[in-house]
Amino acid sequence: MLPLQSFYHCKLSVIFVLIGLLSFGSLATAKPSWKDDSSTEQPSKGSGKGGKKNQTQTPVSDITITEHPTSLSILDGDSALFTVYASSSDGQEINYQWFFNGTSIGGATTASYAIESSSLSDQGEYSVSLSTSDINKTTQASLSIEAAPEPVIAVEISLQPLSQAAYINESLTLNVSATGSGTISYQWRKNGTPLLGKTSSYLDFASLRLEDNAQYDVIISNEAGSVISNIASVTVNPLTTISLTWDTPSSRDDGSALSLDDIASYNIYLSYEGDNFEETISVPGTLKTVELSDMVRGNYQLAVATTDTSGVTGSRSETVEIIIN
């Protein structure tokens, strides 16, 4: 039988050996599999230090342009409006900046850019930059500007046609004057009915007839509208008939007596003022009066002389002046 002390030491040795075996087993199970000669597994990249490359990335925001600005064609002085519609994928605020022919426009930092009153110098290319903290996109449109046409000035009559009177076969002209822009057109009317082909600023009557006796006006038009002139009356008078009477002379130029039976005819000398032509009208000696018809207006000079049965013509009477208005 062993002493108690020896048994105590033996028991301690056994416990120590067990502890050592347990420690050795723990070390063995902690050995990495890739260091085991029987394993072909390799460490994955990103494991351990320096493995951040395969970590999950935060999604990048995107901008979707749902409606691009529209190119415009306007007149000088008109307004213009460019608008872009867009949204970001993650709700980030979109920043805008408009450009004209590549140069940024001061203060143009919203989704729309307006020109209230354009000028020819505003013609060109307009673009807009849309950006968030992650992305930037650009879209553009063009602006074409045409020179505005000159303003149209309405017709205004400066000279109205005037009423006139004349005789048959005489000439007569109605005139009108008007101002206004663009092309001015005329249409003369007779008693309210348009006259075919009468589209000048005047209406000529080369040889008046009784049927020309009427009321006339003219419609004057341009791009702004039309106006109607005052009415001008044309009065056509029939040619005048005058009655000429004379006293029968009782003597010849030599002083000898001249009876009614001695008078073969009377010569009436008729001239028109300003005309060198003199007309001679022969009337039988039995008459002492005659009617002269178709007399146009003007100043006339008349004289009478007798021609006796022997063919001798006496002196003319005093000249009489007749005025026909």
C-alpha positions in Angstrom: 0.0 0.0 0.0 1.3 3.3 -1.1 1.6 6.2 1.1 -1.1 8.8 0.8 1.4 11.5 -0.4 2.5 9.4 -3.3 -1.0 8.7 -4.4 -1.7 12.4 -4.4 1.2 13.1 -6.7 0.1 10.4 -9.0 -3.4 11.8 -9.2 -2.0 15.2 -10.0 0.1 13.8 -12.8 -2.9 12.1 -14.4 -4.9 15.3 -14.3 -2.0 17.2 -15.9 -1.8 14.7 -18.7 -5.6 15.1 -19.3 -5.3 18.8 -19.4 -2.4 18.6 -21.8 -4.4 16.3 -24.1 -7.4 18.6 -24.0 -5.1 21.6 -24.9 -3.5 19.7 -27.8 -6.9 18.8 -29.2 -8.1 22.4 -29.1 -5.1 23.4 -31.1 -5.6 20.7 -33.6 -9.3 21.6 -34.3 -8.3 25.4 -34.8 -6.0 24.5 -37.7 -7.3 26.3 -41.0 -8.5 23.8 -43.6 -6.4 25.4 -46.3 -3.3 24.5 -44.4 -4.3 20.9 -44.3 -2.4 18.9 -46.9 -5.6 17.0 -47.8 -7.6 20.2 -48.8 -7.6 22.1 -52.1 -9.9 25.0 -51.0 -8.3 28.5 -51.3 -9.3 31.5 -49.3 -11.9 33.8 -51.0 -10.8 37.3 -52.0 -11.9 39.9 -49.6 -11.7 37.7 -46.6 -9.6 39.1 -43.8 -7.8 42.4 -44.2 -8.1 44.2 -47.5 -11.3 42.4 -48.5 -13.5 45.5 -49.1 -13.7 45.1 -52.9 -16.6 42.7 -52.7 -18.6 44.6 -50.1 -22.1 45.7 -51.1 -22.1 49.2 -52.9 -24.7 52.0 -52.3 -26.9 52.3 -55.5 -26.0 55.3 -57.8 -28.9 57.8 -58.4 -30.1 58.2 -62.0 -32.0 61.0 -63.7 -34.9 60.1 -66.1 -35.9 62.9 -68.6 -39.6 62.3 -69.3 -40.0 65.3 -71.6 -37.3 67.1 -73.4 -37.6 70.8 -74.3 -39.2 71.5 -77.7 -37.5 73.4 -80.5 -39.5 76.6 -81.3 -39.9 78.9 -84.4 -41.4 82.3 -83.5 -41.6 85.9 -84.8 -39.4 88.7 -83.5 -41.0 90.0 -80.3 -42.9 86.9 -79.5 -42.4 85.0 -76.2 -40.6 81.6 -75.9 -40.7 79.0 -73.2 -38.4 75.9 -72.8 -39.3 73.3 -70.2 -37.7 70.0 -69.3 -39.5 67.3 -67.1 -37.3 64.9 -65.2 -37.1 62.8 -62.0 -34.3 61.2 -60.0 -34.5 57.4 -59.1 -33.9 57.9 -55.4 -35.7 61.3 -55.0 -32.6 63.4 -54.9 -33.2 67.1 -55.8 -32.3 67.8 -59.4 -30.2 70.9 -60.1 -30.8 72.8 -63.4 -28.6 75.2 -65.4 -29.6 76.5 -68.8 -27.1 77.5 -71.5 -27.4 79.6 -74.7 -25.0 78.5 -77.4 -22.9 76.8 -74.8 -22.7 79.8 -72.4 -24.5 79.5 -69.1 -27.4 81.9 -68.6 -27.3 83.7 -65.3 -30.2 82.9 -62.9 -31.7 80.2 -65.3 -31.6 77.4 -62.7 -35.1 76.0 -62.8 -36.8 73.4 -65.0 -38.1 76.2 -67.3 -36.5 79.1 -69.1 -38.7 81.8 -70.6 -38.0 84.7 -73.0 -40.8 87.2 -72.6 -40.1 89.3 -75.7 -37.6 87.9 -78.1 -35.2 89.6 -80.5 -33.3 88.3 -83.4 -30.2 88.0 -81.2 -32.0 85.3 -79.1 -31.9 82.8 -82.0 -29.7 79.8 -81.3 -29.3 76.6 -79.3 -30.6 76.3 -75.8 -29.4 73.4 -73.5 -30.1 72.5 -69.9 -27.8 70.5 -67.5 -29.6 68.3 -65.0 -27.5 67.0 -62.1 -27.6 65.3 -58.7 -24.7 64.4 -56.5 -24.2 61.3 -58.5 -25.0 62.1 -62.2 -25.3 64.8 -64.8 -27.4 64.8 -68.0 -27.9 67.4 -70.7 -30.7 68.0 -73.3 -31.2 70.8 -75.8 -33.6 72.5 -78.2 -33.2 75.3 -80.8 -35.0 78.7 -81.2 -35.6 80.1 -84.7 -36.8 83.7 -85.0 -38.2 85.4 -88.1 -38.4 89.2 -88.5 -41.9 90.4 -87.7 -43.8 91.9 -90.7 -44.4 95.6 -90.7 -47.6 96.6 -89.0 -50.6 97.1 -91.3 -52.0 100.6 -91.5 -55.7 100.9 -92.3 -56.9 102.7 -95.4 -57.7 106.4 -94.9 -59.3 108.5 -97.7 -57.5 111.8 -98.2 -59.4 113.0 -101.3 -63.1 112.1 -101.8 -64.6 111.9 -105.3 -66.7 115.0 -106.2 -70.0 115.3 -107.9 -69.8 116.6 -111.5 -72.1 117.6 -114.4 -71.3 117.4 -118.1 -72.9 117.2 -121.4 -73.3 114.2 -123.7 -70.1 113.2 -125.5 -68.0 115.2 -123.0 -65.3 113.6 -120.9 -65.3 113.4 -117.2 -63.0 111.9 -114.4 -63.8 111.0 -110.8 -60.7 110.8 -108.6 -60.0 109.5 -105.1 -56.8 109.4 -103.0 -56.1 107.1 -100.1 -53.3 106.2 -97.7 -52.4 103.0 -96.0 -49.8 100.3 -95.9 -49.4 97.3 -98.1 -51.2 97.0 -101.4 -54.2 99.3 -101.8 -57.0 98.1 -104.2 -59.9 100.0 -105.6 -63.4 98.9 -106.9 -65.7 101.5 -108.3 -69.4 101.1 -108.1 -72.4 102.5 -110.1 -75.5 102.8 -108.0 -74.0 100.2 -105.6 -73.1 97.7 -108.3 -69.4 97.0 -109.0 -68.1 98.1 -112.4 -66.2 95.4 -114.2 -62.5 96.3 -114.6 -62.8 99.7 -112.9 -60.1 99.1 -110.3 -57.9 102.3 -110.5 -57.8 105.3 -108.2 -59.8 107.2 -110.9 -62.9 106.6 -113.0 -62.8 107.9 -116.5 -65.7 108.8 -118.9 -64.2 109.4 -122.3 -67.5 110.3 -124.0 -70.5 110.6 -121.7 -73.8 109.1 -122.5 -77.2 109.7 -120.9 -77.0 106.3 -119.2 -73.9 107.4 -117.3 -76.1 109.7 -115.3 -75.8 107.9 -111.9 -74.3 107.8 -108.4 -70.7 106.5 -108.0 -68.5 105.4 -105.1 -65.4 103.3 -104.6 -64.4 100.6 -102.2 -60.8 100.9 -101.1 -59.1 98.0 -99.4 -55.8 96.7 -98.0 -54.8 93.9 -95.6 -56.4 95.8 -92.7 -59.8 96.1 -94.2 -61.8 98.3 -96.5 -63.6 101.7 -96.5 -66.2 103.2 -98.9 -65.8 106.7 -100.3 -68.5 109.4 -100.4 -71.0 109.2 -103.2 -70.3 111.3 -106.3 -73.2 112.1 -108.6 -72.5 112.3 -112.3 -75.1 114.4 -114.1 -75.2 114.0 -117.9 -77.0 116.9 -119.7 -78.3 116.6 -123.2 -76.7 118.8 -125.7 -78.1 122.3 -125.8 -80.3 123.7 -128.5 -80.4 127.4 -129.1 -82.8 129.5 -131.1 -81.3 132.2 -133.2 -83.4 135.1 -134.6 -82.4 138.2 -136.6 -83.9 141.2 -138.2 -84.2 141.4 -142.0 -81.9 144.1 -143.5 -83.5 146.6 -145.8 -80.5 147.7 -147.8 -77.3 146.4 -149.3 -73.8 147.5 -148.5 -73.9 150.1 -151.3 -77.0 151.6 -149.8 -79.4 150.3 -152.5 -82.7 148.9 -151.3 -83.0 145.2 -150.5 -86.5 143.7 -150.4 -87.4 140.3 -149.0 -87.7 138.9 -152.6 -84.1 140.0 -153.2 -82.7 137.8 -150.3 -81.7 134.4 -151.5 -80.3 133.1 -148.2 -78.8 134.0 -144.9 -75.3 132.9 -143.8 -74.8 132.2 -140.1 -71.2 132.3 -139.0 -70.5 130.3 -135.9 -67.2 129.9 -134.1 -66.2 128.3 -130.8 -64.0 130.2 -128.4 -60.4 129.0 -128.7 -61.1 127.2 -131.9 -59.8 128.7 -135.2 -62.4 126.9 -137.2 -65.5 128.8 -138.2 -68.6 127.1 -139.4 -71.0 128.6 -141.9 -74.6 127.6 -141.8 -76.9 128.6 -144.8 -80.5 129.3 -144.1 -83.2 130.0 -146.8 -84.1 133.7 -147.3 -87.6 133.0 -146.3 -86.6 132.3 -142.7 -85.7 134.7 -139.9 -85.0 132.2 -137.2 -83.2 128.9 -136.9 -82.5 126.4 -134.1 -78.9 125.2 -133.5 -78.9 121.8 -131.7 -76.2 119.6 -130.1 -74.4 122.6 -128.8 -71.8 121.6 -126.2 -71.1 124.0 -123.4 -68.7 126.8 -124.0 -68.5 130.3 -125.5 -69.8 130.9 -129.0 -69.6 133.9 -131.4 -72.3 134.3 -134.0 -72.9 136.7 -136.9 -75.4 136.8 -139.8 -75.0 138.1 -143.4 -77.4 138.1 -146.4 -76.8 136.8 -149.9 -79.0 138.4 -152.5 -80.4 136.7 -155.6 -77.4 137.9 -157.7 -75.0 136.0 -155.3 -73.6 139.0 -153.6 -73.1 138.6 -149.8 -73.4 141.6 -147.7 -71.5 142.6 -144.6 -71.9 140.6 -141.4 -74.0 141.8 -138.5 -72.5 142.6 -135.2 -71.1 139.5 -133.5 -73.2 138.0 -130.7 -71.6 136.0 -128.0 -73.5 133.1 -126.5 -72.4 131.2 -123.4 -73.6 127.6 -122.8 -72.9 126.3 -119.3 
